[in-house]
């Protein structure tokens, strides 16, 4: 028997959570789990991407953050397709999925990829998301967190009298092909006009305050006083793009911002250092991609990141929101090839542990636990 599972997500962007869902949906054992995907944003770019990869996808358009109108078509969809479980990703999806589950007496669970307060540029929107999360949590059949750090935060913020099934399931990633590393490096740099002689410090992520790119930009400004031929490469797009461009241009920093870049992992060989300067981070999936690409890593010591890598063994970890610490860590790697080589090898070994097969198996087992024991 195959259980019908509907995944719900906003789908207004393509980031780590969306990549996580794709990796799940494409790898479930169809004899156990038949996946469906629902996106909540009109003209969702994620829906377009998922459909292009053969994933059955439906749009349930939310016109504004608290719009519960889509619950009616969701109920209809669940009945028509005999959905057994709704799997929610993000605050909007949790609101609709939990309400639909309650009305239909249908099992539902949520994956917490990051903490809601940090996902919005507006403080009040973040607080509202957290408020709704707390109010609807009793309707949830279970919670998955992508790191133990999120699991601890969940417990700290949850009423201890609330019976709650929860489990940490780390993200897994495919084994990407970096066998043509030097060719990939040269081609990307030529495509974007980055000189072969430049030292490139790069990052991948949505351009949002929680990702801390402004601290990396400040670190590059300081480093440019020491290194004459430095280049900042930012892969991604988001609300802070104009602010970042203005800062980098005003400070005469050599930079490239690609905007949204499909298969962003292909850009990694062009980098001499990969930096993840997040203020808060659920797990940091992109760090595993950088480790596969054998690029030395500098990252914030926050959230689930230290669960992946140890400071000075697999990466250099810095205080969040500290541009001076970022600059110092980058400088240490640039000046010490032996350190860089050691970090690369150790991080590459760690990356091999986070497989899609393990993630899919653990997720499937959690589904079965919920579906066979709903009490």
Secondary structure, DSSP 8 states (H G I E B T S, - for coil): --EEEEEEE--SS-SHHHHHHHHHHTTS-TTTEEEEEEE-STT-HHHHHHHHTT--EEE---SSTT--THHHHHHHHHHHTT--EEEEESHHHHHHHHHHHHHHT-EEEEEESS-GGGS-SSHHHHHHHHHHHHHHGGG-SEEEESSHHHHHHHHHHS-TTS---EEE----B-----TTHHHHHHHHHHHHT--TTSEEEEEES-SSGGG-HHHHHHHHHHHTTT-SSEEEEEEB--TTHHHHHHHHHHTT--EEE-BS-SSGGGGGGG-SEEEE--SS-S--HHHHHHHHTT-EEEEES-TTHHHH--BTTTBEEE-TT-HHHHHHHHHHHHH-HHHHHHHHHHHHHHHTT-BHHHHHHHHHHHHHHHHH---
